Amino acid sequence: MLKSLFRKKETVDMTEGNILSHLITFAIPLLIGNLFQQLYNMVDTWVVGNFASNEAFAAVGSLGPALNMVIGFFIGLSSGAGIVVSQYYGAGKHDKVKETVHTAALLTIICSVIMTVAGLLLIPYIRYMMNIPDEVWPEAEAYMRVYFSGVTGLVIYNIGAGILRAVGDSRRPLYFLIVTTLLNTVLDLILVKPFSDMGYASAGVALATIIAQGVSAILVVITLMRTKTSIRLIPKELKLNTEILIKIFRVGVPSGLQMLVTSFSNVFVQSYINYFNADYMSGWTAYNKLDAILFLPMQSFGLSATTFVGQNLGKNQIKRAKKGSNIALLAAFVVTAVLMIPILLFPGQMIAFFNDKKEVVEIGTMLLTHITPFYILCAVNQVYSAALRGAGNSKVPMIIMLSTFVAFRQIYLFFMTKWFPDDFLIVALSYPAGWLLCSLLTFIYYKLTPLKSTLMDSDEMGKGNETE
């Protein structure tokens, strides 16, 4: 059964057939997969919230921006390979697909080494950037040391899954996530007690995470090595193709910079949160777990739009690419709205699932009731930005998101914390304020700019059955 799973052909040509069917069929495994991806951190948070100290809970939950700051650039860089693969695949250039896969694989190995070293070296500086309280720091430091030591598995899985999705296979990445999330859960429960007895419960859940991520990396590599399609990975053929590397950089560097700078900015936002006490940090941590769930539909349909647009522009089918991105946006709106309902009806119960301390529940409930209605706005910037990246245009989404998620948000916080120094909600509202401005600018740009491939010349494209 396992052998057939690895060898089953699951590539999908999105340049033909029903658009909505393609998007939904592709997005559902992504949605479930992204949910399991979030369960990695949710399980870690739940375990330390229920079986360890409040300090361990605050540490595990508040480190997301710092971790993303270190790994974000390299994941964004390597993700550019998926977009290049999707366009070449749509164009039927299978020799170029093969070269892209091997260039991306070698690039990923190099990035993994750099990330591990950079993450470990930056740990002492992260404490001061995030203003982590003394009582939380020992758990935070222990978590980061273990996490960065094993970050390679995360990077390899993400690039491998991105390649599979670029050719329409969103199922096998889902299978791997299910297996490794279950493994992570079991290991969390096994490891948290002995590490908690040593005073570092966070190190136990970090170790569980990197072991599980390592397994997911092994599974995706085996899949790529055993496939009979053009994305087959042959280790002895690993090399950097200069032409393709430049294309990966053209898409990946802006995406990576966006993730890096946004995460760096979020480190400072977290430092504003950490100005308050551990209960506020814990309330923010619990809220963020539900925040991640609300983002799943729009991120999943955004990834669908990226692959759909990439394949169709590779075949010069511009009208179909545009129609697909609009349908993806509508689907993201609907699913996000449905998910918002139970969160708005039962906010306290959902926060208590992660941490039932009275003060934490009150703070988390306040955040959910005030911020949740704004999530519908995010679908615009998530889906349309993803569609632009599918065309190879990641520079403009980067500029818009950095202007709104970083520059505007920091200006907002600077002035608002001066005028309302002890108002926690004012700090939290910096997020929906940035979402609103970002979605407005993204919508205007998308509607006023032709959607076309920025990576391929006309002679590289396949012959579609329509032109604009």
Legacy VTK file of the C-alpha trace (Angstrom):
# vtk DataFile Version 3.0
C-alpha trace
ASCII
DATASET POLYDATA
POINTS 468 float
0.000 0.000 0.000
2.802 2.403 0.942
4.612 1.580 -2.308
1.519 2.346 -4.380
1.067 5.636 -2.527
4.521 6.806 -3.564
4.136 5.725 -7.185
0.575 6.793 -7.897
0.412 9.401 -10.652
-1.465 12.437 -9.376
-0.433 15.309 -11.619
-3.311 17.495 -12.832
-3.461 19.658 -15.952
-5.475 22.734 -14.932
-5.395 24.294 -18.379
-8.471 22.291 -19.389
-11.717 21.287 -17.720
-14.068 22.865 -15.184
-12.394 25.724 -13.297
-14.368 25.480 -10.046
-13.898 21.715 -9.939
-10.113 22.097 -10.353
-9.891 24.770 -7.654
-12.012 22.909 -5.121
-10.396 19.533 -5.791
-6.977 21.119 -5.375
-7.921 23.330 -2.415
-9.583 20.716 -0.207
-6.407 18.665 0.370
-4.552 21.957 0.845
-7.116 23.127 3.386
-6.947 19.878 5.312
-3.159 19.833 4.956
-2.818 23.392 6.209
-5.048 22.466 9.123
-2.721 19.610 10.012
0.240 21.960 9.565
-1.322 24.271 12.140
-1.982 21.299 14.396
1.798 20.968 14.796
1.912 24.180 16.795
-1.582 23.838 18.227
-0.738 20.466 19.732
2.517 21.863 21.138
0.593 24.757 22.654
-2.200 22.575 24.000
0.215 20.125 25.612
2.273 22.785 27.399
-0.886 24.734 28.268
-2.382 21.712 30.017
0.638 19.752 31.247
3.334 22.359 31.858
3.796 25.870 33.237
2.191 29.116 32.072
5.722 30.316 31.217
6.262 27.362 28.877
2.888 28.074 27.257
3.773 31.738 26.733
7.206 30.822 25.343
5.988 28.250 22.795
3.137 30.458 21.633
4.964 33.765 21.347
8.011 32.643 19.362
6.261 32.315 15.994
7.392 35.709 14.633
11.007 35.058 15.640
11.065 31.587 14.077
9.454 32.883 10.895
11.944 35.743 10.761
14.824 33.294 10.462
13.263 30.689 8.171
10.859 32.928 6.225
13.302 34.283 3.670
14.645 30.881 2.699
11.195 29.279 2.483
10.002 32.186 0.341
13.066 31.861 -1.852
12.642 28.144 -2.396
8.887 28.530 -2.975
9.693 30.426 -6.171
10.627 27.052 -7.643
7.034 25.869 -7.426
5.838 28.791 -9.544
8.530 28.177 -12.177
7.592 24.479 -12.234
3.874 25.264 -12.659
4.461 27.547 -15.649
6.819 25.117 -17.398
4.418 22.254 -16.662
1.483 24.195 -18.113
3.575 24.962 -21.199
4.489 21.291 -21.611
8.238 21.982 -21.196
9.033 18.857 -19.208
12.797 19.117 -19.684
12.653 22.545 -18.008
10.515 21.118 -15.214
13.208 18.522 -14.549
15.982 21.129 -14.477
13.959 23.327 -12.126
13.398 20.470 -9.675
17.105 19.671 -9.432
18.131 23.314 -9.162
15.562 23.855 -6.382
16.666 20.719 -4.522
20.311 21.795 -4.375
19.296 25.326 -3.428
17.226 23.895 -0.566
20.189 21.967 0.834
22.313 25.132 0.830
19.525 27.148 2.462
19.020 24.533 5.181
22.631 24.777 6.312
22.537 28.570 6.357
19.259 28.616 8.293
20.467 26.246 10.973
23.600 28.284 11.642
21.805 31.641 11.456
19.012 30.524 13.771
21.355 29.298 16.498
23.515 32.428 16.305
20.524 34.784 16.514
18.969 33.265 19.654
20.561 35.721 22.137
19.455 38.712 20.042
15.867 37.484 19.696
15.380 37.889 23.442
16.052 41.601 23.280
14.169 42.210 20.044
11.050 40.584 21.474
11.388 41.929 25.000
10.837 38.427 26.405
10.275 38.547 30.190
12.867 36.928 32.449
10.433 34.309 33.725
9.644 33.157 30.163
13.154 33.286 28.694
14.557 29.900 29.882
11.702 28.033 28.185
11.915 30.235 25.072
15.665 29.709 24.717
15.364 25.937 25.136
12.631 25.751 22.488
14.623 27.756 19.933
17.839 25.800 20.375
16.127 22.499 19.678
13.940 23.894 16.884
16.719 25.558 14.891
18.933 22.497 15.258
16.400 20.450 13.302
14.919 23.025 10.934
16.191 21.180 7.835
13.210 18.833 7.789
10.774 21.735 7.598
12.586 23.326 4.653
12.903 20.108 2.645
9.252 19.212 3.162
8.046 22.652 2.081
10.012 22.744 -1.172
9.117 19.143 -2.006
5.434 19.716 -1.301
5.580 22.910 -3.365
6.908 20.989 -6.363
4.177 18.360 -6.053
1.479 21.026 -5.813
2.891 22.866 -8.839
1.915 19.902 -11.014
-1.514 19.614 -9.396
-0.749 17.012 -6.710
-2.075 18.366 -3.417
-3.047 14.949 -2.041
0.234 13.319 -1.133
1.518 16.347 0.822
-1.723 16.013 2.792
-1.126 12.329 3.499
2.350 13.081 4.789
1.090 15.864 7.041
-1.563 13.617 8.556
1.010 10.957 9.368
3.542 13.363 10.832
0.991 15.410 12.784
-0.219 12.259 14.501
3.408 11.377 15.187
4.018 14.858 16.594
1.020 14.514 18.918
2.194 11.186 20.299
5.755 12.438 20.779
4.517 15.613 22.499
2.647 13.573 25.085
5.625 11.258 25.578
8.329 13.920 25.808
6.696 16.806 27.676
6.744 15.097 31.091
10.456 14.171 31.276
11.534 17.524 29.852
9.125 19.339 32.180
10.734 17.559 35.128
14.051 19.017 33.963
12.485 22.477 33.829
12.290 22.773 30.035
8.928 21.468 28.837
9.229 23.579 25.683
12.323 21.620 24.600
10.295 18.414 24.663
7.616 19.724 22.300
10.287 21.263 20.061
12.025 17.888 19.796
8.718 16.218 18.925
8.158 18.790 16.182
11.537 18.429 14.501
11.340 14.623 14.553
7.924 14.748 12.898
9.100 17.312 10.342
12.083 15.120 9.567
9.746 12.225 8.790
7.656 14.438 6.471
10.841 15.470 4.639
11.844 11.824 4.136
8.398 10.956 2.774
8.348 13.798 0.255
11.888 13.032 -0.948
11.027 9.350 -1.460
7.965 10.406 -3.444
9.967 12.666 -5.734
12.631 10.029 -6.245
10.111 7.312 -7.174
7.764 9.268 -9.430
7.872 8.525 -13.170
6.911 12.081 -14.158
9.082 15.075 -15.041
9.428 16.098 -11.379
11.451 12.981 -10.563
14.408 13.743 -8.300
17.701 12.023 -9.193
20.387 12.903 -6.587
23.340 12.538 -8.942
21.780 15.130 -11.275
21.626 17.873 -8.641
23.054 21.078 -10.072
22.333 24.789 -10.247
21.057 25.830 -13.675
21.873 29.537 -13.904
18.945 30.499 -16.145
16.408 28.717 -13.938
18.067 29.895 -10.731
17.596 33.496 -11.893
13.895 32.825 -12.506
13.525 31.225 -9.078
15.218 34.267 -7.554
12.977 36.667 -9.488
9.932 35.157 -7.828
11.460 33.809 -4.638
13.572 36.740 -3.448
10.645 39.216 -3.230
8.536 36.528 -1.524
11.377 35.728 0.849
12.037 39.371 1.657
8.351 39.879 2.293
8.277 36.982 4.763
11.520 38.060 6.406
10.625 41.716 6.874
7.027 41.002 7.865
8.185 38.480 10.456
10.836 40.936 11.661
8.104 43.536 12.059
5.926 41.022 13.908
8.781 40.466 16.326
8.425 44.096 17.330
4.641 43.803 17.466
5.155 40.848 19.800
7.459 43.020 21.888
4.525 45.423 22.374
2.431 42.429 23.483
5.204 41.304 25.815
5.164 44.723 27.462
2.154 43.389 29.323
2.396 40.332 31.605
2.463 36.575 30.923
-1.353 36.347 31.023
-1.590 38.757 28.089
1.094 36.795 26.254
-0.864 33.594 26.871
-4.154 35.178 25.778
-2.476 36.383 22.593
-0.980 32.915 22.078
-4.366 31.191 22.363
-5.973 33.752 20.032
-3.215 33.210 17.450
-4.041 29.509 17.215
-7.579 30.358 16.127
-6.235 33.153 13.933
-4.224 30.546 12.051
-7.364 28.455 11.435
-9.276 31.423 10.018
-6.480 32.062 7.547
-6.559 28.485 6.231
-9.348 28.802 3.604
-7.958 31.935 2.003
-4.403 30.554 2.053
-5.584 27.273 0.514
-7.553 28.936 -2.259
-4.659 31.344 -2.694
-2.288 28.436 -3.301
-4.852 26.979 -5.686
-4.898 30.280 -7.562
-1.097 30.318 -7.719
-0.913 26.888 -9.376
-3.964 27.517 -11.572
-2.697 30.892 -12.822
0.838 29.549 -13.288
-0.244 26.600 -15.432
-2.707 28.608 -17.519
-0.356 31.507 -18.171
2.273 28.951 -19.145
-0.177 27.980 -21.898
-1.035 31.645 -22.610
-4.631 31.260 -21.410
-5.045 34.689 -19.823
-8.839 34.896 -19.586
-9.032 31.476 -17.969
-6.319 32.450 -15.460
-8.246 35.601 -14.477
-11.517 33.750 -14.157
-9.885 31.147 -11.948
-8.486 33.744 -9.528
-11.902 35.418 -9.212
-13.613 32.104 -8.496
-10.932 31.298 -5.907
-11.591 34.634 -4.179
-15.338 34.001 -3.990
-14.761 30.529 -2.538
-12.373 31.971 0.066
-14.994 34.534 1.083
-17.668 31.893 1.608
-15.585 29.385 3.580
-14.007 32.081 5.786
-17.429 33.517 6.633
-18.715 30.085 7.649
-15.698 29.474 9.907
-16.165 32.834 11.623
-19.607 31.883 12.964
-18.660 29.337 15.693
-15.670 31.452 16.760
-17.907 34.485 17.316
-20.562 32.385 19.083
-18.227 30.479 21.436
-15.021 32.526 21.882
-14.495 31.760 25.559
-14.794 28.018 25.161
-12.300 28.034 22.298
-9.704 30.008 24.244
-10.195 27.746 27.274
-9.304 24.725 25.147
-5.726 26.001 25.055
-5.503 27.596 28.480
-8.383 27.718 30.969
-6.876 30.253 33.341
-9.583 32.865 33.932
-7.465 35.882 33.026
-6.171 34.222 29.849
-9.708 33.301 28.730
-10.919 36.879 29.268
-8.066 38.363 27.245
-8.363 35.824 24.421
-12.143 36.291 24.238
-11.706 40.056 23.925
-9.317 39.559 21.023
-11.571 37.118 19.182
-14.727 39.199 19.457
-13.033 42.405 18.287
-10.762 41.070 15.521
-12.588 38.095 13.974
-15.070 40.156 11.873
-12.150 41.662 9.959
-10.867 38.358 8.574
-13.138 38.518 5.567
-10.981 41.429 4.350
-7.873 39.283 4.181
-9.227 37.038 1.440
-8.666 39.796 -1.113
-4.972 40.292 -0.418
-4.298 36.584 0.094
-5.924 35.314 -3.132
-5.075 38.157 -5.502
-1.472 38.345 -4.246
-1.194 34.589 -4.766
-2.535 34.941 -8.304
0.037 37.632 -9.072
2.804 35.380 -7.735
1.486 32.588 -9.974
2.153 34.944 -12.885
5.697 35.458 -11.597
4.952 38.937 -10.242
5.924 38.699 -6.588
7.553 42.139 -6.421
4.368 44.221 -6.267
2.636 42.014 -3.636
5.854 42.306 -1.625
5.837 46.110 -1.833
2.157 46.349 -0.906
2.419 43.945 2.007
5.591 45.500 3.378
4.036 48.950 3.129
0.902 47.903 4.998
1.911 45.000 7.249
5.236 46.551 8.246
5.532 50.311 7.689
1.904 51.273 8.339
1.580 48.864 11.272
4.722 50.195 12.968
3.567 53.793 12.503
0.181 52.852 13.937
1.768 51.196 16.976
4.202 54.045 17.582
1.467 56.639 17.852
-1.290 54.527 19.399
0.913 53.249 22.217
1.894 56.843 22.968
-1.733 57.946 23.128
-3.081 54.773 24.797
-0.053 53.293 26.617
-1.918 50.692 28.669
-4.585 49.592 26.175
-3.836 46.048 25.012
-6.684 45.979 22.487
-5.309 49.049 20.696
-2.060 47.134 20.097
-3.961 44.083 18.787
-6.032 46.181 16.372
-2.870 47.031 14.445
-3.434 43.765 12.577
-6.920 44.395 11.102
-5.904 47.975 10.310
-3.057 46.635 8.167
-5.313 44.012 6.553
-7.807 46.643 5.441
-5.204 48.854 3.776
-3.404 45.897 2.169
-6.585 44.466 0.661
-7.600 47.847 -0.740
-4.252 48.426 -2.460
-4.036 44.838 -3.730
-7.544 45.009 -5.206
-6.801 48.277 -7.017
-3.511 46.998 -8.455
-4.943 43.650 -9.549
-7.881 45.250 -11.351
-5.759 47.864 -13.124
-2.855 45.615 -14.205
-2.859 42.957 -16.975
-2.344 39.438 -15.636
0.504 37.929 -17.672
3.575 35.773 -17.162
6.699 37.673 -16.186
8.887 34.551 -16.374
8.338 33.200 -19.876
8.683 34.652 -23.345
5.985 33.978 -25.923
8.142 31.366 -27.660
8.466 29.429 -24.373
4.720 29.267 -23.795
2.463 26.470 -24.861
-0.302 27.072 -27.348
-3.560 27.733 -25.566
-7.024 27.868 -27.046
-7.603 31.519 -26.202
-5.852 34.872 -25.971
-6.899 38.096 -24.359
LINES 1 469
468 0 1 2 3 4 5 6 7 8 9 10 11 12 13 14 15 16 17 18 19 20 21 22 23 24 25 26 27 28 29 30 31 32 33 34 35 36 37 38 39 40 41 42 43 44 45 46 47 48 49 50 51 52 53 54 55 56 57 58 59 60 61 62 63 64 65 66 67 68 69 70 71 72 73 74 75 76 77 78 79 80 81 82 83 84 85 86 87 88 89 90 91 92 93 94 95 96 97 98 99 100 101 102 103 104 105 106 107 108 109 110 111 112 113 114 115 116 117 118 119 120 121 122 123 124 125 126 127 128 129 130 131 132 133 134 135 136 137 138 139 140 141 142 143 144 145 146 147 148 149 150 151 152 153 154 155 156 157 158 159 160 161 162 163 164 165 166 167 168 169 170 171 172 173 174 175 176 177 178 179 180 181 182 183 184 185 186 187 188 189 190 191 192 193 194 195 196 197 198 199 200 201 202 203 204 205 206 207 208 209 210 211 212 213 214 215 216 217 218 219 220 221 222 223 224 225 226 227 228 229 230 231 232 233 234 235 236 237 238 239 240 241 242 243 244 245 246 247 248 249 250 251 252 253 254 255 256 257 258 259 260 261 262 263 264 265 266 267 268 269 270 271 272 273 274 275 276 277 278 279 280 281 282 283 284 285 286 287 288 289 290 291 292 293 294 295 296 297 298 299 300 301 302 303 304 305 306 307 308 309 310 311 312 313 314 315 316 317 318 319 320 321 322 323 324 325 326 327 328 329 330 331 332 333 334 335 336 337 338 339 340 341 342 343 344 345 346 347 348 349 350 351 352 353 354 355 356 357 358 359 360 361 362 363 364 365 366 367 368 369 370 371 372 373 374 375 376 377 378 379 380 381 382 383 384 385 386 387 388 389 390 391 392 393 394 395 396 397 398 399 400 401 402 403 404 405 406 407 408 409 410 411 412 413 414 415 416 417 418 419 420 421 422 423 424 425 426 427 428 429 430 431 432 433 434 435 436 437 438 439 440 441 442 443 444 445 446 447 448 449 450 451 452 453 454 455 456 457 458 459 460 461 462 463 464 465 466 467
